Structure formats: C-alpha cells, structure tokens
C-alpha cells in the first residue's frame, strides 16, 4: 500500500511537467558511463520511450570516444586528444565513421527498439542522411583560442575533425511526424562529400538550436557544474558561467560542454541541463521533479 501511495505521489508531481512539455522537443546528448553500463543503458532507453509515449519528442545525439579509442588501439593506432576534441588523420576517419555511424549508432537504435512497442521506433542517422549535418574542417587555432587553451603545434591540425556549419532539420521533422525517435551520430560532411568527426556536444547544441528545442540535455560522468567550493550548482546563468571560466573554476573538458550549452541558448533553446548519467533514470528525475538532480543553465 505504501508503495502505491509513493508512486501516486510521484505521478502527481510529474503531471504539471507532462502537460507543460507535451509537443515539445528535447535534444539529449548521450555519452559517458550511461552508454557503457548495461543497467544504465536500459534505464536510458526506458526514459526516452517514456518521453515519446507522453507526447514529448526526444532527439538523441550520441558520442563514442571510448569506442573509437578501443578500435584504434586494436589497430595499433594512437588517438591524440586536445581541448575536448579527438584528433584524427585520414586513415582513422574511416574507423570513426564505422564506429560512430555503425557500431555505436545501431546498438543504441536496437536497444531502444527492444523496449519499444506499438508504432514507436528509433532510427539511426549520420550527417549524410538527408543532408542532416553540413560540416567544415575545424580551425584548430581559433578553437583553442576560444577555449582559452594553447597546445603544441603538432596538435594544431586536427585532420578530419570538423565543426557544424548547418543543420537541415527536414528529415528530423518527417521522422517526428511518423513517430520515430532519431538517433544521430556526430559525423558531418562538407560540400565536396568529405566526412568529419564532430564533438557530439556541439552537434547536440546545433541540432537543438535548429529545432528550437525546449531543452538540450547533456549526460556526463559528474553530478553537474561545481562552484568555487566544489558544490553542485542546481541553476546557473550564462553570465556566471563566463565568470567561472575566466576565474578557472570551470576548466578542461567541461569548457566545451558549457560552451555548447551557451551556444544552444543563444540559438533559442529555452534551457540546457548537465546531468549525471551514472544515475538511473536521470533524465526523468531532472525533468519531472521540482528539485531536479543536475545543473540547469539559463540565459
């Protein structure tokens, strides 16, 4: 009886949020331990399907850095990283496309479809599908300057690592109308057909901006943004984030992530969220509870 009462209370708390967000689009960057552990993968799939069932339109953008690194290691290749970006040469590009657009993408699609029912299904995409992601070669010097980070000259040519130039949302809108859940690998292409691996955080940000999404949500392996005392910040605005970057409170790999949040907000996304993907059902807990569990970022 107590369990039923507890479930009823949870449902009553969630109802206003369900009504508020029905028909809205949430773009979710899926990565970290949430992609690695079996129980977390199942919880993520269930969260995504729950959003779709209640009338919210989830769009997933996934990473795959560890999987790429493992494949390159098996091939005897070294993968250098800098400033939150993974450096690739021409030969490694094929591995990136195979791992991100094939192995990782299709495993996520299969996972969601295993628990899906009725007329809801997930479908996998790369930037090539429907001209979804147009990319250009990343200017490394400019990137590191923006990040406040300076690297040795041998890391300044990032090879086939790119940045988003344009998102064509047509295919995403068609999929939404037909009740599909898009699962996007962060591989874009330029006007000459060259493929580029793109930081998945920035792809999620660009997709969210192009769709004018209600939320963009980033799953990470930390509790959220930390303040000067090391405490998790539940809500923060862009002005304070910029100040924390200048003061060195936010640093390293978190800088590209918060920059992606700021970029999304500047393009019309209502809110950005950084969540601990190691917590089962973190997406539902953040969205459908008053307190949330991570960091909410607003303009």
N, C-alpha and C positions, 0 to 999 in steps of 0.2 A: 504494500500500500504506500509506504514512504517513497519507494522508487517511482511509482506512478505520479505522486504529488510533485516530486522533484522534476520529472520530465515535463509535467504540465506547466510548472513554473518557468522552465527554460523556454518552452514553446511560447508562453505568453510574453516573455521578454523579447523574443525574436520577432513576433508578429509585426510590430510597427516598422522594423527594418525591412522585413519581407515586402510589405506594402510600399514602402518608400523606394525600394530599389527594383521593383518589378519592371521589366522592359529596358533596364539599364545594361551597359556593357562594362565588364570588369576584365582588364588585361592582367594576367598573372604570370610573372617570371618564375619558372620552376627550376630549381637547382639545388646544389649542396647535398647535405645528408638526406633531405626529403626525397631525392632521386636514387639514393643508394640503399636504404634500408627497407626490407620487404613490408614491414608493418606501416611505415610512413608512406610508402607508395600506394598501398591500399587505401589508407586514410585520405590521401590527396585525391585519388580517383573518386572516392565517395563524396568528398567535398565539392568537386567540380560537377558531378552529376546532380547533387542536391541543388546547387545554384541553378542549373539548367531546368530542373524539374519545377522549381518555384517561379520561373519566369525571368531569371537573370541570364544574360548572355556572356558566358566566360570565353575568353580567348587566351590560349596558353602559348607562351614563348619559352622555350627551354634552353638550358645550357648544355654542357657536355665536356667541359675542360678535362676532368679526370679521365674520362673515357678516351679522349683524344691522346692524352699523355700516355695512357697504358698501351694504346695501339702503336704509337710512335716508338715506345720503349721496346716493344716486341720486335719492331722492325730495325732496332738498333739506331734509331734517330733521336737526336736531342731536341727538346722543345724549350726554347727560351721564353721567359715572360718579362714584361716590364709595364709598370703603371696600370696594372689590371688588364693588360692586353696580352694575347698569346702570339708570339712571333712565328710566322710560317714562311717557308720557301715554296717554290713551285711544286716540288715533289710531294711535300706534306699537304698541299692544298687538296689533292685527291683523297688523302686519308681523312681530312676534315669533312669533306662532302660526304664520304662514305659513312663516317661515324655519326655525324650530326643529322644528315638528311636520311640516313638509312637505319643503322642500328638503334640509335637513341630515340629518334623520332617515332619509328614504328613500334618500339617497345612501349612507349607512352600511349600511343593510339590503341594498341592491343590491350593494355592494362585497363584503360577507361572502358573500352568496348566489352571487356569481360564482365563488368558490373552494370553495364547499361541495359536498358530494357525498352520495349516499345519502339518508338520512332526516333529515338535519340541515339546518335552515333558520333564518334570522334573521327576526324580525318586529318592526315598529316600533310604538311606543306613545307616547301622551302621558298626562298625568294624568287625562284624561277617560275613557280606555279602561278599562272595568271598575271605574271609581271608584278608580283606582290612587293618585292623589295628591290628597288634600284639602288645600287651602291657605287661608291668610288673608292679608290685607293686612299687609305688613311695617311694624312700628312703627319708623320710621327713627331717632328719638331714642334709643330703647332699643338698637337695633342699633349705632349709632355709639358709645354709652356702653360696650357690651360690647367693642367693638373697640378702645377706648381712643383713639377718633378723633373729632374735632369738626369739623363742616362748617358753612359759611354757611347761614343759614335757608332760602335758596331751594332748597337740596338736601334739606331735611328731609322733604318729602313725596315719596315715591318712586313715586307713582302706582300703576300696576298691576304693581308688583314685590311678590312675596309670600314667605312662608315656609311650610315644610311643617307641617301640623297633624296629619296622619295618613296612613299608608301602608296600603292594603289589598292584601295580598300574594296574594289568592286567584288572580287572573289569572296572576301570575308562577309560582305553583305548578302551575297547569294547563299552562302552556307548558313548564315543566321536564319534566313527566311525558310530554309529547308530543315531547320532544327539540327544542324551539325555543329559540333564543337571543334573549332580549328586548333590544331597543334602545330606551331611554327618553329622550324629550325632556323637559327640565325645565320643563314647563308644568303647573301645578296649577289646581284650581278650588275655589270655596267653595260653601257650601250653597245659594246663590242662583244658581249657574251662572256667576259671574264668573271669568274666566281670569286667572291671574297667572304672570308670568315669575319663576322662582326660580333662585337661584345653583345651578349644576349640582353644585358640590362638596357643598353641603348636601343636595341631593336624593340624591346617591350615598351620603352618610353615613346619611340616614334610611332609604333602601332597604336598605342593608347591615344596619342595626340591626334593622329589622323582620323581615328574613330570618334574623337571627342568623348572618350570613355568617362564614366563616372569615377572609376578608381583604377589605379595601376598598383599592383601588389607584388613585392619582391620577397621571395622566400630565401632566407640566408641561414648561416650557421651560428648566428649570435642572437641575443634577446631583442636587439633593436639598437638605436643610436644611444651612445653613452655621453653623459655630460662631463664636466670637469672633475667631478668627484667619482666618476665611474658608475653612476646610477643610470638606469634605463630611462630615457625621456619618452613619456607617453604621447605628447603632442608638441610639435615644434613648427616654426615658420621659416621661410626661406632666408629672411634677414639674419636670424640667429644661426642658421646653418653656415652661411657665408662667414660670419664672425668666428665660428668654431673652427672652420677650415683655416682661416688666417692665423688663429691662435695655436694651431697644431693639435687641437683636441680631436678633430676628425682628420684621419690621415691614412696613408697606404691604400689598400684595396677598397676601403669604404668611400674614398673620394669619388671614383667613377660611379658608384652606386647612388650617392646622394646627388651627383651632377645629373644622372639620368632622371631622378625624381624631379629635380628643379626644371629640367627640360620639358618633362611631361606637363607639369603645372603651367609652364609658360605657353603651352600649346592648347590650353583649355581643359585639361583634365582636372576634375574637382579636387581629388585628394590622392596622395601617394602613401603607401604603407610599407614599412620594412618589418618583416615578421621572422620569428624563429621557426624555421621549417622542421626543426627536430621535435616540435610539439605536435602530437597527432591532432588532426582537425583544426590546425592553427588558422586556416582561412575562415572557417565558420565562427570560431571563437572571436576573431578580430571584428568580423562584420556584424555579427548578431548578438553581441553583448555590449552593454553600456561602457564597461571599462576597457575592453579590448585586451590584447596581450603583447602588442609590439609598439612601434613608433608610427604615429600618424603625422604626415607632413602636409602643410597647407601653404598657400601663397602668403 
